[in-house]
Amino acid sequence: MNKPLKIGTRDSELAMWQATTVQSQLEKLGYATELVPVKSEGDLNLTQPLYEMGITGIFTKTLDLALVQGTIDLAVHSLKDVPTMLPKGMAQAAVLERASSNDILVYKKGFNPDQEMVIATGSLRRKAQWLHTNPHHTVTDLRGNVNTRLAKLHDQPWNAAIFAKAGLQRIGLLGKLKGHYGFEYIDLDSNIPAPAQGAMMIAAMHSNELAMTASQALNHDVTALCTNLERLFLNKLEGGCTAPIGAIATINSDQLHFKGCLFSLDGKTRLDVVESVSLNDLHSNGLEQFAATMANTILNNGGKKLMSAIKSALQ
């Protein structure tokens, strides 16, 4: 009998939900498993804004180290938190079927977007997109796991906060916002999400054949294709997780539809690319070529100058 697969995860409620979901699916396939919770640097430091912490990999590097050292066999991540370049020897073993990719605005009674309001988010992308359409609002930093952020919104004199819809859905909080906290929410349909938002990823070492084989059985091909494209676009823009970059790819019949964007930090400048391609052409020309074309469209339309300004401002 095979030894149990050790599944590494952050120990927040959402991360544990994701890990136990993977655990359940693996055990249904006949694999023995064991959960190994750890704390990331991003979980331990809740006062410093993410972009000041060198955000790339801030929620994943503790688990990456455990994988490399062999103390765990699998690491379960929110794919949007994973750097576009994985450590040597590590593989994206599977991407599970995507949940909602939407951002939502969770707001208190009396919220009126026409008036001066204070909106909370720890994401530069969400901040920039919100200020683009609401320049008269103030955006304040918000850190912590989902439960902590909701509690902060309740306790602080803020008017609203922006969350990933999938996170609230997964731990059963979306339907409790009104009853437990007295909040309302709306989908921010016009927001372009973070690349790979709403998708869960399993990482493993290439050399760990059991972990790779077990994980690949859970891979959702459509989600993997779309999120790989979004992350290639992100990588080409050299944004890591710090720049206000959004990307979403969807498939309808035999067509892939792509939207990408880059904002200035203050939200005043917005660069967009929108394109559709047949799956046959996409496979013929390759994901990397299509992603590069999308990224270059933005870079050659003012994106190079904008990315340089963003990097300088965040140093």
N, C-alpha and C positions, 0 to 999 in steps of 0.2 A: 504493500500500500504506500502511495506517495505521502511524503511529509506534508503537513499543513502549509499552505501558502500564506505567508505573513503579509498582511495588507496594511501599509502605512497610511496614516491620515492625520491632518490637523484635528484638534480635539474640540473645535466649535460644534454647535448643534448641527449646522448645515453640513460641515465637512463630515461629521459622523454619519449623517443621513446618507450622504453620497457613498461613503465607504461601506455602510451596511447594505446599501442597494447593490453594490458590486459583489459583496460577500454573498448575498442571497442568490444572485444570478449564477455565481460560480458554484455554489453548493447544489443548486438545482441541476447543474451539469455533472455533479458527482465529485467535485473537488473539495477537499478539507481545507478550511481557512482559519486564520487567527487575526484579529484586529490589533494593530500596534499604534496607539495615539501618541502624537508628539506635538509640541508647541513650536511654531515658526517665529522668526524675528518679527514678522509683521503682526503677529498676535500679541507679542510681549510688549511692543512699543506702541501705545495707543495715543500718544500725545503729539508726536512729530508727523507732519503731513507725509504721505507716501512718497511724493516726488522728491522730498528732501532726504529720503532714506536710500536712494539708489534703487528704485522700486523693482527693477527687473529681477524676477525670481525671489522677491522678498517673502512670498508665501510658499515657495516650493523648495528652496535650497536645502533646508533641514532634511526634508524627505529625500532629496536628490543624494545627499551625502550618505544617508542610511542605505539607499539602494546601492550606491557604489561600494560601500563597505560590506554589503551583504547581510545587514541586520534585518532588512525587510526584502520581500520578493517583488511586491507591487506597491506603487504609490498612486493614490486617487486624488485628482486635482480638478478644480474648475479650470477648464482649458484656457479661459481668458487670462488666468494668472500665470500661465506657463511661458517662459521665455521662448522666442521663436527658434533659438539655437539651443539644443539639448546638450548636456555634458557628454563627453566622449564615451562611447559604448552603451549609451542609453537610447531606448527606442520609445516612440509613441506606439504602444502595443495595441491600443484600442481607443476608439471614440464612441461613446454611447449615444443613443438617439437623443437629439436635441430637444429640450423643453422650450418654453417661450424665450425668445431673444429680446423681448421688449424691456425698455426702461419704464418705470411707473413713477408718478408723482404722488407721494403720500402727504396729505395736507390736513390741517386743522380747520375747525369751524371758523368761518369768517374769511377764509382765503379769497383774495381778490387779485388776480394777476395785473389788473390795471393800476393798482396802488403799489407803493413801495413795500416790498416784502423781503424776508430773509429766508433763503433756501440753503439747505445743508447737503453737502456731498463731499466725499473724499476723492472723487474722480475728476481729473482735469478735462476729460472728454465731456462728461456731463455738465461740468461748470461752463465750459465754452459754449456748448450747444444751448444751454439755458440762457446765458447772457446774450447770445446772438439774437434771440427773439424777445428777451426781457432785460434790456440794458439798464433799466431803472431799478432792478433788484440787486440785493447784496447776496453773495454766495459765501457761506462759511464752511470751514472744514469739518468733516464728520468721519470719525474712525470707529473701529470695533466690529464685532460680529453683528449679525442681523438683529438679534435681540437687544444688544447694547445700543445700537443705533436707534432703534425704535424707542427705547427708554429715554435716550438723550433727547430725541425729538419731543417726547412727551414732557420732559422736565425743563427744557430750555425755552426761551422766548422766541423760538423760530416759528415760521409759518408753515414750512413744508420741507420735505427731504426727498431725494431721488434714490430709488432702489432698483435692483434687477428683479423683475417679476418672478423669474424662475426660483430664486432663492426663497422668497416668501411662500411660494406655492409648495415647495418641496418639504418645508417643515410645518405646513399647515397654518401659517399665520395670515395668509391673504384674506381668508374669510373671517378672521377674528379682529381685523383692524378697527372696525367700527365698534363692535361690542366691547372689546377689551381696552382699547386705547381711546376710542372716540374719534378715530381718524376716518377720512374718506380717501379714495385713490382714483386716479385716472391713468389710462395707458398713454404714454408719450409716443404715439404712433409716428410722429415726424422725426423722432430721434433715430439716428443711425447707431446701432449698438456697438459695443467693443467687439473687435474680431473674436469669434468663437464664443461669444456670450451665450449662456444657456446650455452649453455642452460640457459633459464630464469626460475626462481623459484618464486612461490608465497608463502609467509609465513602468517600464521594466528594463532590465539589462538584456542586451542582445544575447549574451552568453547563457542566460537563464532560460533554458528550453521549455521547462515546465510552465514558468510564468508567462512566457511569450505565447505558447500554445493555448493555455487557458484563457488569456486575455483576448486573443484574436477571435475567439468564439463569440465574444460580446460586441464586436465591432459593428457599427451601423454605417454602411457604405455611403449613403447619401450625406449623412452628417459629416463623416470623415472628409468627403470630397469638398463640401462647402466650407468647412472650417479650415481645411488645409489651404484652400485658396485665399481665404481671409487673412490667414497668418503669413502666407507668402507675400501678400500685398503689404502687410504691416512691416515685415522684414525688409522689403525693398525700400520702404519709406524711412527705414532706420529709426522707427519711433520707439522700439521697445514697448514698454507699458507707460511711458511718461508723457508722450505727446498726445494732444487731443485728436486722436485718429479713430474713425469709425469704419466698419466694413460689415456688409451682410451679403451672403450669397444664398439664393434659393433656387430650387429646381421645380419647374412646372412642365409636365410632359417631357419633351425632349429638349427643352430650353433651360439654360442657366441664366439667371438674372443677377447682376452684381451692382451694388452701390457702395461707394467709398467716399470718405471725406477727410479733410484736414482743416482744423481751425487754428486761429491764433489763440493765445492763452486768454485774451480778454473777450474772445468770441466775435470781435468785429469783422474779422476776415474769415471767409468760408470758401474752401475749394472743394468741388465735387466732381465725381466721375460716375456715370451710369452707363451700363452696357449689358447687352444680352448676346449670348452665343449658343449655338447648337452643341449638344453634348458630343456629337461626332466631331465637330471642328475642335472642340476643347480637348478631346482625347488625342486628336491628330497632332495638334500643335503643342500640347502640353500645358499643365497648370502653371508652371513657372513662367512660361512665355506670356500667358494671358495676364497673370498677376503683375508681371513686369510692365506690360503695356498699360495696365490700369494705373499703376503707381507712377509711371513716367508721364502719363497724361497730367497728373497733379503736379509732379515735380517740375515739369516744363511750363506750367501755367502759373508760376509764382511759388511753387511748393519748396523749391530748393532754398530760396531766400527766407521763406517762412520757417522751415525746419531749422535753419541756421540761427534765426532769431530766438526760436523756442529753446534750443540747446544752450545758447548763451544766457538766456534768462534763468534757466534752471541750474546752472553751474554754481 
